[in-house]
């Protein structure tokens, strides 16, 4: 299998395309074509995300555009991002958007203090390699909670737990990049 031809990166609900870990990934993966995108609500200056269907549609549009710009096809791209952005990419792939794999940094398995409100209904439709990078103290999902739900994913799953880290992963850009680089090397 040829190596991935590009990477589309999306941001979390309260952030934007300039989040330090997204910038660090783009720099670390150079010369791979990487596009860090702002969801439309962020570009329009709104604080609250659009409905999931609109965000998922946007992921598909940007993946198609990145593939065209990189002279490749969408099925040669890796998709992913932080928190909500990664979740939208995973939902797009589950809905049929082709991809080489998914990078899910701080995947929000459930809202904090609401573990019964799981965000895993689409996991069974994901059949591509997935990398999950999270803090082991993330209130959006513990290692034990992920262990219970990641087997729903048909594709191979890699998890990287950053010790003592919470959802923001402050100061952890280096380990995030290391995990992504190592995992992407295995896709070739």
C-alpha positions in Angstrom: 0.0 0.0 0.0 1.4 3.4 -0.9 1.9 5.9 2.0 -0.9 8.4 2.8 -1.0 11.3 0.3 -2.3 14.0 2.7 -3.8 14.8 6.1 -6.9 16.8 6.9 -7.0 18.2 10.4 -10.0 19.6 12.2 -10.3 21.5 15.5 -12.2 21.0 18.7 -15.5 22.8 19.5 -13.9 25.7 21.4 -10.7 26.0 19.3 -9.7 26.7 15.7 -7.3 25.6 13.0 -4.4 27.3 14.8 -4.5 25.1 17.9 -0.9 24.4 18.9 -1.0 20.6 18.4 -2.6 20.9 14.9 0.2 23.4 13.9 2.8 21.1 15.4 1.5 18.2 13.4 1.6 20.1 10.2 5.2 21.2 10.8 6.3 17.7 11.9 4.7 15.9 8.9 6.2 18.3 6.3 6.4 17.7 3.3 3.2 15.7 3.5 0.3 17.9 2.4 -1.6 18.9 5.5 -4.6 21.1 5.7 -5.8 22.6 9.0 -9.3 23.8 8.5 -11.8 26.0 10.5 -15.3 24.7 10.5 -17.8 27.3 9.0 -19.2 28.4 12.4 -15.7 29.4 13.5 -15.0 31.3 10.2 -18.3 33.1 10.7 -17.3 34.2 14.2 -19.8 32.1 16.0 -18.9 30.3 19.2 -21.1 27.3 19.0 -20.8 24.5 16.5 -23.3 23.7 13.8 -25.2 20.5 13.9 -23.2 17.3 13.3 -24.7 16.7 9.9 -23.4 20.1 8.6 -20.0 19.5 10.2 -19.7 16.0 8.7 -20.7 17.4 5.2 -18.0 20.0 5.6 -15.4 17.3 6.3 -16.3 15.6 3.1 -16.1 18.8 1.1 -12.7 19.7 2.5 -11.3 16.2 2.0 -12.4 16.3 -1.6 -10.7 19.7 -2.1 -7.5 18.6 -0.4 -7.3 15.5 -2.5 -7.7 17.6 -5.7 -5.1 20.1 -4.5 -2.7 17.2 -3.7 -3.3 15.5 -7.0 -4.7 12.3 -5.3 -8.0 10.8 -4.3 -9.9 11.1 -1.0 -9.2 7.4 -0.2 -5.4 8.2 0.0 -6.0 10.8 2.8 -5.8 10.5 6.6 -8.6 12.4 8.4 -8.7 13.6 11.9 -8.4 16.2 14.5 -9.0 17.2 18.1 -12.0 16.3 20.2 -15.2 17.3 18.2 -13.3 17.7 15.0 -11.9 14.1 15.2 -15.4 12.9 16.0 -16.8 14.6 12.9 -14.1 12.9 10.8 -15.0 9.5 12.3 -18.7 10.1 11.6 -17.9 11.1 8.0 -15.9 7.9 7.5 -18.6 5.8 9.1 -21.1 7.4 6.7 -19.0 6.3 3.7 -16.3 8.9 3.2 -13.2 6.9 2.1 -9.9 7.4 4.0 -6.6 5.7 4.7 -7.2 6.1 8.5 -8.4 8.3 11.3 -6.3 10.3 13.9 -8.5 11.1 16.9 -6.9 13.3 19.5 -8.9 13.7 22.7 -11.9 11.8 21.2 -14.9 12.9 23.3 -16.3 9.5 24.2 -19.0 11.2 26.3 -19.6 14.6 27.8 -17.9 15.1 31.2 -19.9 13.8 34.1 -22.4 12.1 31.6 -20.8 8.7 30.9 -24.2 7.4 29.9 -24.4 9.8 26.9 -22.0 7.8 24.7 -20.8 9.0 21.3 -20.1 5.5 19.8 -23.2 4.8 17.8 -21.2 5.0 14.5 -18.1 3.0 15.7 -19.4 -0.2 14.1 -19.3 1.3 10.6 -15.6 2.4 10.9 -13.3 -0.1 9.1 -10.1 1.9 8.7 -7.1 2.1 11.0 -7.6 4.4 13.9 -5.2 6.2 16.2 -6.7 7.5 19.5 -4.4 9.8 21.5 -5.8 11.0 24.9 -4.9 11.9 28.4 -5.4 9.1 31.0 -7.3 11.7 33.1 -9.6 13.0 30.3 -13.1 13.6 31.7 -14.5 12.9 28.2 -13.5 9.2 28.6 -11.1 7.1 30.7 -8.9 4.3 29.4 -11.3 1.8 30.9 -14.3 3.3 29.1 -12.4 3.4 25.8 -11.4 -0.3 26.3 -15.1 -1.2 26.6 -16.1 0.6 23.4 -13.2 0.6 20.9 -13.8 -3.1 20.0 -16.9 -1.9 18.1 -14.5 -0.5 15.5 -13.8 -3.1 12.7 -10.5 -1.5 11.6 -7.3 -1.8 13.6 -7.2 0.5 16.6 -4.1 2.0 18.3 -4.4 3.8 21.6 -1.8 6.1 23.1 -2.4 7.3 26.7 -0.6 10.4 27.9 0.0 9.9 31.6 -1.5 12.6 33.9 -3.0 14.5 31.0 -6.5 15.8 30.8 -8.6 16.8 27.8 -6.6 19.9 26.8 -3.3 17.9 26.6 -1.5 21.2 27.4 2.3 20.9 26.8 1.9 17.5 25.1 2.4 18.5 21.4 5.6 16.6 21.2 4.2 13.2 22.3 1.1 13.8 20.2 3.3 14.3 17.1 5.5 11.3 18.0 2.4 9.1 18.2 1.0 10.3 14.9 4.4 10.0 13.1 4.9 6.5 14.4 1.4 5.4 13.5 1.4 6.9 10.0 4.7 5.2 9.3 2.8 1.9 9.8 0.2 2.8 7.2 2.7 2.6 4.3 
